Amino acid sequence: MQVQQGEQTMPGQENRADLLKSEQRNAGPHACATLDDLKDMVAELASFKMALDPHTIVGITNRAGTIAYVNDHFCQISKYSRFELLGAKHSLLNSGHHPPSFFQEMWRTISTGSTWHGEVCNRAKDGSLYWVDTTIAPKLDASGSIRGYVSIRYDITQRKLGEETLLEENLRRERMEILLRDIIETIPNGVAVYDGDDRLALFNSGFQDCYRRTGPAIREGQPFQEILERAIACGEFADVSSGDDGRRNWINTRLRNHRNPGRAFLLALTGDRWLKVQERRSASGYIVGVQTDVTDLKRAERQIKLQAETDPLTGLLNRRSMIEGLDAVISSERTDRYSALVLVDLDHFKAINDTLGHGAGDVLLVEIGKRFKESVRKSDFVARLGGDEYAVLLVDIGSEANAIRIVRKMLKGLEAPVRLGRKSVNVSGSFGLAVVRSTKAGTPLEVIKRADIALYQAKRNGRSTYAVYSTDMERSIRHRNGMVEALRRAIERDEIQVALQPQLRFLDGAHSGFEALVRWKKDSEWVPAAELISLAEQSDLISAVGRSVVSATLSVMRDMKRKGRVPGKVAINVAAAQLRDLNFAKELLAAIAAHGHSGSEIVIEVTENVILDRTNEAIGVTLNRLSEAGVKIALDDFGTGYASLTHLQRYPVSYIKIDRSFVADLNRGYGNGAIVRAIISLAHDLGMEVVAEGIETQAQYQSLMEMGCDYAQGYLLAKPMLVEQIDAYFLDCEAKRPVAALVA
């Protein structure tokens, strides 16, 4: 087919003419196609070309890959002109995106006559990249030999860009997911995320660690309820009821809290472990839960609470806890509630503590606490209020009789000796009981005050017993308080007096000295000395009373000397509180000198309990200072306490006073004679002298004289006398024969 000169041709028609000529040349001698057939064929090919050109990229190359034909779409996407493309190698479009093996594989395929299909990234003239879906088929001649290759391409650049964007987004999301997992793995808390179907979508190892029994079996995709029920079946939770109803209620509550997340809550796990769970619903509908192990915090809180509520030594409740329990009983709405508060003081605990040491005292306190707990019910409160004071709250005891029954049981529980190291000690206690009725009890402090009043009464009744509070006791306390105030005023007004009881020598019956005894007249009546001392000791007035006694005694001695009398050695009783005062020795010696006396004329009497007080070294310092100044030290009430030979050697004791209880039974066959004889012998061996007090019979006097006792004191010889009676005493002494001759 020839194209006439000047005839308009379609783009690429010259290629079709060349192709037609080529087909005519190659038609063999046996070709039977007519010219019309060829025209139809060309027309059909032209139709195909017109249909493909708008949508496809068409290119034809020879066997060497040299471009022989391109359509307009090819030029448009490559941005090369047809003249730049024709005759050029197809490698002109190589973008370098694909490795050499990619094209090697392509050429192997098409060189064997097979069709190759793939996606190729090409580079346009302006350097931009574009992607084409490419199909390359061999172009065969009549003999079947490959003459070249025809490629059909489709522009897939936008799709590839979309895929690339999607791939980048997926990679970004994958990296973010990896980062997210890395982050939650570094969080020490347990993290779990549940999707809209309440299935586990994400969790960290910390979440598995929280649930030690079920954690290894937790997997993504498991429903929350399934995980929960498995954990319950494995005994993961400590507060799940064993009953079916209780278990179901627990599950329903947990599911409700989970599906309506908000407020944080605590989960109690087995093994004394605790989790704080905080769940929130995200904007996208996920439930995100954070589980924090707060076991250490809960244990610390429990320890702090325990320390705040219990006594560190005995493990019993402390004062604060007792008051809270008492307040709860009083605040009860039950009008028929009948409870009781018992206050307990151990008798003579201080002496045990001082003689055996604080360690032994602590062991004793712990043991007594155990005994009290064994004596009461589990519903009752047992507390140590401090020192040797305990409190027991008997809750809903029913009646006063029941309360008394338990108090007696507690008293009996003290009877068995307590082993303290190598020694066994007997313990007793004083008990004060106050009934608690919720409608009439008042405040906790008022109840404690009533029990304390009963305790005070038990002590006055002789200790090792109990007393039940009554209003009469409170009146007695008010009277006592009034007496204390009166004593305070008497001290301020210098109304404290002394009475002097003479002491005689056994050797010749001559006067040797006096013991100064305190006296106080209130409202024209003498207050018993024991009551006065008790008031002073319990009201912190003992030191003031002691100063008044010293001043009065020294004044009486001065008056005697002015009248030409010889007082001899005058003994003054001194309390432990005075000896603990580091200024006491200095003040006493100054007062002695100011009244014109010497230290050798004064004897300081102290009881065994005073020298046994090891809590304050000041007592020993004071006694030594006085001794160095010539003041003598007498140990009073010897044999009634816990003093030992070591105590006699530790302090500068010059006199031992045999207690009146030994003297009273001296001739009654109770073995006291041997004890008194041993005391006298011991004292003489240690270079000390002995004073026997409380002598009331001639037989007692005679026995003591035969035993070698040094000094006598008692009603047989003379009663304590006031200042105005002293002159008569001395006159009587001068007029009468020696006592030794009278009783011989």
C-alpha positions in Angstrom: 0.0 0.0 0.0 1.5 3.3 -1.1 0.8 6.7 0.4 0.1 9.3 -2.3 2.1 12.5 -2.2 0.1 15.1 -0.3 -2.2 12.6 1.3 -2.8 13.1 4.9 -1.8 10.2 7.1 -2.6 9.2 10.6 0.2 9.4 13.2 2.2 6.2 12.8 0.7 5.4 9.4 4.1 5.5 7.8 5.0 2.6 10.1 2.0 0.7 8.9 3.0 1.2 5.2 6.5 0.0 6.0 4.9 -3.0 7.7 2.7 -3.7 4.7 5.6 -3.6 2.3 7.5 -5.8 4.6 4.7 -8.3 4.7 4.4 -8.3 1.0 8.1 -8.9 0.6 8.0 -11.8 3.0 5.0 -13.5 1.5 6.3 -16.6 0.1 5.6 -18.1 -3.3 2.7 -20.0 -1.8 1.0 -16.9 -0.2 -2.5 -16.9 -1.2 -3.6 -13.7 0.6 -5.2 -11.3 -1.8 -4.6 -7.6 -1.8 -8.1 -7.1 -0.3 -7.2 -9.4 2.5 -4.2 -7.4 3.2 -6.2 -4.2 3.2 -8.7 -5.7 5.6 -5.8 -6.8 7.9 -4.3 -3.3 7.9 -7.7 -1.8 8.6 -8.2 -4.2 11.5 -4.8 -3.4 12.9 -5.5 0.3 12.6 -8.7 -0.2 14.6 -6.8 -2.0 17.3 -4.3 0.7 17.4 -6.9 3.4 17.7 -8.5 1.5 20.6 -5.3 1.0 22.5 -3.6 4.3 21.9 -5.6 6.4 24.4 -5.1 3.9 27.2 -2.0 2.1 26.6 1.7 2.7 26.1 2.9 0.8 23.1 6.4 0.3 22.0 8.2 -2.0 19.6 11.9 -2.9 19.7 14.1 -5.1 17.6 15.8 -8.1 19.1 18.6 -5.9 20.4 16.2 -3.7 22.3 16.5 -0.7 19.9 13.2 1.2 19.9 11.5 0.9 16.5 8.1 2.2 17.3 6.3 4.2 20.1 2.9 5.6 20.3 1.9 9.1 21.5 1.1 7.9 25.0 4.7 6.5 25.2 6.1 9.9 24.3 3.8 11.7 26.8 4.7 9.6 29.8 8.4 9.5 29.0 8.6 13.1 28.1 10.8 12.2 25.1 9.9 13.0 21.5 9.3 10.2 19.1 12.5 11.2 17.2 14.5 11.0 20.5 13.1 7.6 21.2 13.2 5.9 17.8 16.6 4.2 17.3 17.5 4.6 21.0 18.0 1.7 23.3 15.2 1.0 25.7 17.8 1.3 28.5 17.4 5.1 28.0 14.4 4.8 30.4 16.2 2.8 33.1 15.5 4.4 36.5 18.1 2.3 38.3 15.3 1.2 40.7 15.5 -2.4 39.6 18.6 -4.5 40.1 20.4 -6.0 37.0 18.9 -9.4 37.8 15.5 -8.0 37.2 16.2 -7.3 33.6 18.3 -10.4 33.1 15.3 -12.5 34.1 13.0 -10.5 31.7 15.4 -11.0 28.8 15.7 -14.7 29.5 11.9 -15.0 29.4 11.2 -13.1 26.2 14.3 -14.4 24.4 12.8 -17.9 24.6 9.6 -16.7 22.9 7.6 -16.4 26.2 5.6 -13.4 27.3 6.9 -11.5 30.3 4.7 -9.5 32.6 5.8 -7.3 35.4 5.8 -3.8 36.9 8.7 -1.5 35.8 9.8 1.7 37.2 11.1 4.0 34.4 12.7 7.4 34.5 11.3 10.2 32.3 13.4 12.8 30.5 12.9 15.3 33.3 14.2 12.8 35.9 10.8 12.0 37.4 9.9 8.3 37.9 6.9 6.6 36.7 5.6 3.1 36.9 4.1 1.0 34.2 2.4 -2.4 34.2 4.3 -4.0 31.3 3.6 -7.0 29.1 6.3 -7.9 26.5 5.6 -10.4 23.8 8.0 -11.6 21.0 7.3 -10.4 17.5 7.7 -13.4 15.2 8.1 -13.7 11.4 6.4 -16.2 9.2 9.0 -18.8 10.1 8.4 -18.3 13.8 11.7 -16.6 14.4 11.8 -13.6 16.8 12.3 -10.4 14.9 11.6 -8.0 17.9 9.4 -7.4 20.8 6.1 -5.6 21.3 5.4 -4.1 24.7 2.0 -3.0 26.1 2.2 -0.8 29.1 -0.3 0.8 31.5 0.5 3.8 33.7 0.3 2.6 37.3 2.2 5.5 38.8 -0.6 6.7 41.0 -1.4 3.2 42.2 2.3 2.6 43.0 2.4 6.0 44.8 -0.6 5.0 46.7 0.9 1.6 47.5 4.1 3.3 48.5 2.2 5.7 50.8 0.2 2.8 52.2 3.4 0.9 52.7 5.1 3.8 54.4 2.0 4.2 56.6 2.0 0.6 57.4 5.7 0.7 58.2 5.1 3.8 60.3 2.3 2.1 62.2 4.4 -1.0 62.6 7.2 1.1 64.0 4.7 2.9 66.3 3.3 -0.4 67.5 6.8 -1.7 68.2 7.6 1.6 70.0 4.3 1.3 71.9 5.1 -2.2 72.9 8.6 -1.2 73.9 7.2 1.6 76.0 4.6 -0.4 77.8 7.2 -3.2 78.4 9.5 -0.6 80.1 6.6 0.4 82.4 6.9 -1.5 85.7 3.1 -1.5 86.0 0.8 -4.0 84.3 -0.9 -2.6 81.2 -3.8 -4.2 79.4 -6.0 -2.9 76.6 -9.4 -4.4 75.6 -11.1 -3.7 72.3 -14.7 -2.9 71.7 -15.7 -6.6 72.0 -13.9 -6.7 75.4 -11.1 -8.9 74.1 -7.5 -8.4 75.2 -5.8 -6.5 72.4 -2.5 -5.5 74.0 -0.7 -6.2 77.2 2.8 -6.2 78.6 4.7 -8.7 80.7 4.1 -6.6 83.8 0.4 -7.5 83.4 1.3 -11.2 83.4 3.5 -10.7 86.4 0.7 -9.1 88.4 -1.3 -12.4 88.1 1.3 -15.0 89.0 -1.0 -18.0 88.8 -2.7 -17.2 85.5 -0.3 -14.8 83.9 1.5 -17.4 81.7 -1.8 -18.5 80.1 -2.9 -14.9 79.2 -3.1 -14.4 75.4 -4.3 -11.6 73.1 -7.8 -12.1 71.9 -9.1 -13.6 75.2 -12.3 -12.1 76.5 -11.9 -10.2 79.8 -14.5 -12.3 81.5 -12.8 -15.5 80.5 -9.5 -14.2 81.9 -11.3 -13.2 85.1 -13.0 -16.5 85.7 -9.8 -18.4 85.0 -8.0 -16.3 87.6 -10.7 -17.0 90.1 -10.6 -20.7 89.4 -6.8 -20.6 90.1 -7.3 -18.9 93.4 -5.7 -15.6 92.2 -7.9 -13.4 94.4 -7.9 -13.4 98.2 -11.3 -11.8 98.8 -13.5 -14.0 96.6 -16.1 -15.9 98.6 -16.1 -19.7 98.4 -19.9 -19.8 98.1 -21.5 -19.7 94.6 -23.6 -16.6 95.4 -20.7 -14.7 96.8 -18.4 -15.7 94.0 -21.0 -14.7 91.4 -21.6 -11.3 93.1 -17.9 -10.7 93.2 -17.6 -11.4 89.4 -20.6 -9.2 88.6 -19.1 -6.4 90.6 -15.8 -6.7 88.9 -17.4 -6.9 85.4 -19.5 -3.8 86.2 -16.5 -1.8 87.3 -14.5 -2.9 84.3 -17.2 -2.1 81.7 -17.9 1.3 83.4 -14.4 2.3 84.2 -13.5 5.3 86.2 -12.6 5.2 89.9 -9.4 3.4 90.9 -9.9 0.4 93.3 -7.8 -2.2 95.1 -7.6 -5.9 94.4 -6.5 -8.3 97.1 -4.4 -11.2 95.8 -3.4 -14.3 97.5 0.1 -14.3 99.1 -0.7 -11.0 100.9 -0.3 -9.0 97.6 -2.3 -6.0 96.5 -3.0 -4.4 93.1 -4.3 -0.9 92.5 -6.4 -1.0 89.3 -7.1 2.2 87.3 -9.2 1.7 84.1 -10.2 4.3 81.5 -12.1 4.1 78.2 -10.3 5.7 75.3 -11.8 8.0 72.7 -11.8 5.1 70.2 -13.7 2.8 72.6 -10.8 0.8 74.0 -10.6 0.0 77.8 -7.1 0.7 79.0 -6.2 -0.6 82.4 -3.1 0.0 84.5 -2.4 -2.4 87.4 0.1 -1.2 90.0 1.5 -3.6 92.6 1.0 -1.7 95.8 1.9 -4.6 98.1 4.9 -2.8 99.7 2.8 0.3 100.2 0.0 -1.7 101.8 2.4 -3.6 104.0 4.0 -0.3 105.0 0.6 1.2 105.8 -0.3 -1.9 107.8 3.0 -1.7 109.6 2.5 2.0 110.3 -1.1 1.3 111.4 0.2 -1.5 113.6 2.9 0.8 115.1 0.3 3.5 115.7 -2.2 1.1 117.3 0.1 -1.4 119.3 2.6 -1.3 122.0 6.0 -2.0 120.5 7.2 -4.1 123.5 4.3 -6.4 124.2 2.4 -6.3 120.9 -0.8 -5.4 122.7 -2.9 -2.4 121.8 -1.7 1.0 123.0 -3.5 3.8 124.8 -4.8 5.4 121.5 -6.3 2.1 120.3 -7.9 1.5 123.7 -9.5 4.9 123.7 -10.8 4.4 120.1 -12.3 1.0 121.1 -13.8 2.5 124.2 -15.3 5.3 122.2 -16.8 2.8 119.8 -18.4 1.0 122.7 -19.8 4.2 124.1 -21.1 5.4 120.7 -22.9 2.2 120.1 -26.6 2.6 119.3 -27.4 -0.5 121.4 -29.0 0.7 124.7 -28.6 -2.7 126.3 -24.9 -2.9 125.8 -23.0 -3.6 129.1 -19.2 -3.4 129.0 -16.4 -2.8 131.5 -13.0 -1.1 131.6 -10.3 -2.6 133.8 -7.1 -0.7 134.6 -4.2 -2.8 136.1 -1.0 -1.7 137.8 1.6 -4.3 138.7 2.6 -4.1 142.3 6.2 -3.3 143.1 7.3 -3.5 139.5 9.8 -0.8 140.0 11.7 -2.8 142.5 12.0 -5.8 140.2 13.0 -3.5 137.3 15.7 -1.9 139.5 17.1 -5.1 141.0 17.1 -7.4 137.9 17.5 -4.8 135.2 15.3 -3.3 132.5 15.7 -6.3 130.2 14.2 -8.6 132.8 11.5 -6.0 133.4 10.6 -6.0 129.7 10.4 -9.8 129.7 8.0 -9.6 132.7 5.8 -7.1 130.9 5.5 -9.3 127.8 4.7 -12.3 129.9 2.0 -10.5 131.9 0.4 -9.2 128.7 0.2 -12.8 127.4 -1.5 -14.0 130.6 -4.0 -11.2 130.4 -4.9 -12.1 126.8 -5.3 -15.7 127.9 -7.7 -14.7 130.7 -10.1 -12.7 128.5 -12.2 -13.4 125.4 -11.1 -12.8 121.8 -13.6 -10.1 121.5 -12.0 -8.1 124.4 -9.3 -5.5 124.1 -6.0 -5.8 126.0 -3.7 -2.8 126.0 -0.5 -1.6 127.6 -0.9 2.0 128.5 2.7 2.5 129.5 5.1 1.4 132.1 3.5 -1.4 134.1 0.0 -0.1 133.5 -2.5 -2.2 131.5 -6.1 -1.8 130.4 -8.6 -4.4 129.4 -11.9 -3.5 127.7 -14.5 -6.2 128.3 -17.0 -5.8 125.5 -20.6 -6.8 125.9 -19.8 -8.6 129.1 -23.5 -8.8 130.1 -23.2 -7.9 133.8 -20.9 -6.5 136.5 -20.8 -10.0 138.0 -19.3 -11.4 134.7 -16.8 -8.6 134.6 -15.7 -9.4 138.2 -15.4 -13.0 137.3 -12.9 -12.2 134.5 -11.0 -9.8 136.8 -10.6 -12.6 139.3 -9.4 -14.9 136.6 -6.8 -12.2 135.6 -5.7 -12.0 139.2 -5.3 -15.7 139.4 -3.3 -15.7 136.2 -0.7 -13.6 138.0 -0.1 -16.1 140.8 2.3 -18.4 138.9 5.9 -17.1 139.3 7.6 -15.6 136.2 11.0 -16.9 135.3 13.4 -14.1 134.6 16.8 -15.6 133.7 17.9 -17.7 136.6 15.4 -16.2 139.0 11.7 -16.6 139.5 9.7 -13.7 140.8 6.1 -13.5 142.1 3.9 -10.8 140.6 0.7 -9.2 141.8 -1.4 -6.4 140.5 -4.1 -3.9 141.6 -7.2 -3.8 139.4 -9.7 -1.0 139.0 -13.0 -1.8 137.3 -15.5 0.7 135.8 -18.8 -0.3 134.2 -19.5 1.1 130.8 -23.1 1.6 129.7 -23.4 3.2 126.3 -26.3 5.5 127.5 -24.6 6.7 130.7 -20.9 6.2 130.1 -19.9 9.8 129.2 -16.6 10.3 127.3 -13.8 7.7 127.1 -11.6 9.9 129.4 -14.4 10.0 132.0 -14.6 6.2 131.9 -10.8 5.9 132.3 -11.0 8.4 135.2 -13.5 6.2 137.0 -11.5 3.1 136.4 -8.4 4.9 137.7 -10.3 5.9 140.8 -11.2 2.2 141.4 -7.5 1.3 140.8 -6.4 3.8 143.4 -8.9 2.3 145.8 -7.5 -1.2 145.1 -4.1 0.0 146.0 -5.4 1.6 149.2 -7.0 -1.7 150.1 -3.7 -3.4 150.2 -2.9 -4.2 146.5 -3.1 -7.6 144.9 -6.9 -7.1 144.7 -9.6 -5.3 142.7 -12.1 -2.6 143.3 -15.2 -1.6 141.4 -15.9 2.1 140.9 -18.6 3.8 143.0 -19.5 7.4 143.5 -18.2 7.1 147.1 -14.8 6.5 145.7 -15.0 9.7 143.6 -16.0 11.7 146.8 -12.9 10.2 148.4 -10.8 11.3 145.5 -12.2 14.8 145.8 -11.4 14.7 149.5 -7.9 13.6 148.7 -7.5 16.4 146.2 -8.7 18.9 148.8 -6.1 17.5 151.2 -3.3 17.9 148.6 -4.3 21.6 148.1 -4.3 22.0 151.9 -0.9 20.4 152.1 0.4 22.8 149.5 -0.8 25.8 151.4 0.7 24.3 154.7 4.1 24.1 153.0 3.8 27.7 151.8 2.8 28.9 155.3 5.6 26.9 157.0 3.1 24.8 158.9 5.0 21.5 158.6 6.4 20.4 161.9 8.6 17.6 163.2 8.3 15.1 166.1 11.5 13.6 167.5 11.7 10.0 168.6 14.7 9.3 170.8 17.2 6.5 170.1 19.2 5.0 173.0 22.4 3.0 173.2 22.0 -0.7 174.2 25.5 -0.5 175.7 24.5 1.9 178.6 21.0 2.9 177.9 22.1 6.5 177.3 20.5 8.9 174.9 22.3 8.8 171.5 20.1 10.8 169.1 16.7 11.3 167.5 14.8 10.4 164.4 12.9 13.3 163.0 9.3 12.4 161.9 7.1 14.7 159.9 3.9 16.1 161.5 1.0 18.3 160.1 -2.0 19.6 161.9 -5.0 20.4 159.7 -8.0 22.0 161.2 -6.8 21.3 164.7 -6.3 17.6 163.9 -3.1 15.8 163.2 -2.9 14.1 159.8 -1.5 10.6 160.0 2.1 10.6 158.8 1.5 7.8 156.4 -1.3 9.7 154.8 0.7 12.9 154.6 3.6 11.1 152.9 1.3 9.3 150.5 -0.3 12.7 149.6 3.1 14.2 149.1 4.4 11.4 146.9 1.4 11.2 144.7 1.2 15.0 144.2 4.9 15.7 143.6 5.1 17.6 146.9 7.5 15.2 148.5 10.6 17.3 147.9 8.9 20.4 149.3 7.8 18.4 152.4 11.4 17.1 152.7 12.8 20.6 152.7 10.3 21.7 155.4 11.3 18.7 157.5 15.0 19.5 157.1 14.5 23.1 158.0 12.3 22.3 161.1 14.7 19.6 162.3 17.8 21.8 162.1 16.0 24.6 163.9 15.0 22.3 166.7 18.6 21.1 167.0 19.8 24.7 167.3 17.3 25.5 170.0 18.4 22.4 172.0 22.0 23.5 171.8 21.1 27.0 172.9 19.6 25.4 176.1 22.7 23.4 176.7 21.2 20.1 175.4 23.1 17.6 173.3 20.8 16.3 170.5 23.2 13.6 169.5 22.9 12.3 165.9 19.6 13.2 164.4 18.2 11.1 161.5 16.1 12.7 158.8 14.2 10.6 156.3 14.9 11.6 152.7 12.9 10.6 149.6 14.4 9.4 146.3 13.1 12.5 144.5 15.3 14.6 146.8 18.4 12.5 146.2 18.0 12.7 142.5 18.3 16.4 142.7 22.0 17.2 142.1 21.7 20.3 144.2 20.3 18.5 147.2 23.7 17.7 148.9 24.9 21.3 148.4 21.7 22.8 149.8 21.6 20.4 152.7 25.2 21.0 153.8 24.6 24.8 153.4 21.6 24.5 155.7 23.4 22.4 158.2 26.2 25.0 158.4 23.8 27.9 158.5 22.1 26.5 161.6 25.5 26.0 163.3 25.8 22.2 163.0 28.3 19.9 161.5 27.7 17.1 159.0 28.6 14.4 161.5 25.6 15.3 163.6 23.2 14.4 160.8 22.0 11.0 159.6 20.2 10.6 156.3 17.7 7.7 156.3 16.9 6.1 153.0 14.8 3.0 152.3 15.9 0.0 150.3 13.9 1.0 147.3 15.8 4.3 147.1 19.2 2.7 146.9 17.9 0.1 144.5 16.9 2.8 142.0 19.4 2.3 139.2 17.6 4.6 136.8 19.4 7.7 138.1 23.0 7.7 139.0 22.5 11.0 140.8 21.3 9.2 143.9 24.8 7.5 144.3 26.5 10.8 143.6 24.4 12.6 146.2 25.0 10.0 148.9 28.8 10.0 148.3 29.0 13.8 148.5 27.1 13.8 151.8 29.3 11.0 153.2 32.4 12.9 152.3 31.1 15.8 154.3 30.6 13.6 157.4 26.9 13.0 157.0 26.0 9.4 157.9 23.8 7.2 155.8 21.3 4.8 157.4 19.5 2.1 155.4 15.9 2.0 156.7 13.4 -1.0 156.6 16.2 -3.4 155.9 15.1 -6.9 155.1 11.7 -6.0 153.6 12.9 -5.3 150.1 15.4 -6.7 147.6 18.7 -5.2 148.7 21.7 -7.5 148.5 25.3 -7.3 149.8 26.4 -5.6 146.6 24.1 -2.7 147.3 25.5 -2.4 150.8 29.0 -2.2 149.4 28.1 0.2 146.6 26.9 3.0 148.8 28.5 4.6 152.0 26.0 3.0 154.5 26.9 3.5 158.2 23.7 2.2 159.8 21.2 -0.5 159.2 17.8 -0.2 160.7 16.0 -3.5 161.4 12.4 -3.1 160.3 9.7 -3.2 163.0 8.1 -6.2 161.5 11.1 -8.4 162.4 11.2 -6.9 165.9 7.4 -7.5 166.5 7.8 -11.2 165.8 11.2 -11.5 167.5 9.9 -13.7 170.3 7.1 -15.6 168.6 9.0 -18.5 167.2 8.8 -17.6 163.5 12.5 -17.7 162.9 12.8 -14.0 163.0 15.4 -14.2 165.8 17.8 -16.0 163.5 17.2 -13.4 160.7 17.8 -10.5 163.1 20.9 -12.1 164.6 22.2 -12.6 161.0 21.5 -9.0 160.1 23.4 -7.7 163.1 26.3 -10.0 162.5 26.4 -9.0 158.8 26.3 -5.3 159.6 29.1 -5.6 162.2 31.3 -7.6 159.8 30.8 -4.8 157.2 31.7 -2.1 159.8 28.2 -0.8 160.2 26.0 -0.2 163.3 22.5 -1.5 163.8 19.4 0.4 165.0 16.3 -1.7 165.9 13.0 0.3 165.7 9.5 -0.5 166.9 10.6 -2.0 170.3 7.5 -2.2 172.4 8.2 -4.9 175.0 11.0 -5.6 177.5 11.4 -9.1 176.0 12.2 -7.6 172.6 14.6 -5.1 174.1 16.4 -7.9 176.1 16.7 -10.2 173.0 18.1 -7.4 170.9 20.6 -6.4 173.5 21.8 -10.0 173.8 22.2 -10.2 170.1 24.6 -7.2 170.2 22.3 -4.6 168.6 23.8 -1.1 168.9 20.8 1.3 169.2 17.1 1.0 170.3 14.1 2.9 169.2 10.4 2.4 170.0 7.4 3.1 172.3 9.0 1.2 175.1 11.6 3.9 175.3 9.8 7.0 174.2 7.1 8.0 171.8 7.7 10.7 169.1 7.5 14.1 170.9 6.8 17.6 169.7 9.3 20.4 170.3 7.7 21.6 173.5 8.1 18.1 175.0 11.8 17.8 174.5 12.9 19.6 177.6 10.8 17.3 179.7 12.4 14.3 178.0 15.9 15.5 178.8 15.0 16.2 182.4 13.5 12.7 182.7 16.6 11.2 181.2 18.8 12.9 183.8 16.5 11.9 186.7 16.1 8.2 185.8 18.4 5.3 185.8 19.6 3.9 182.4 17.0 1.8 180.5 19.3 -1.1 180.4 19.2 -1.3 184.2 15.4 -1.0 184.2 14.9 -4.0 181.9 17.7 -6.1 183.2 
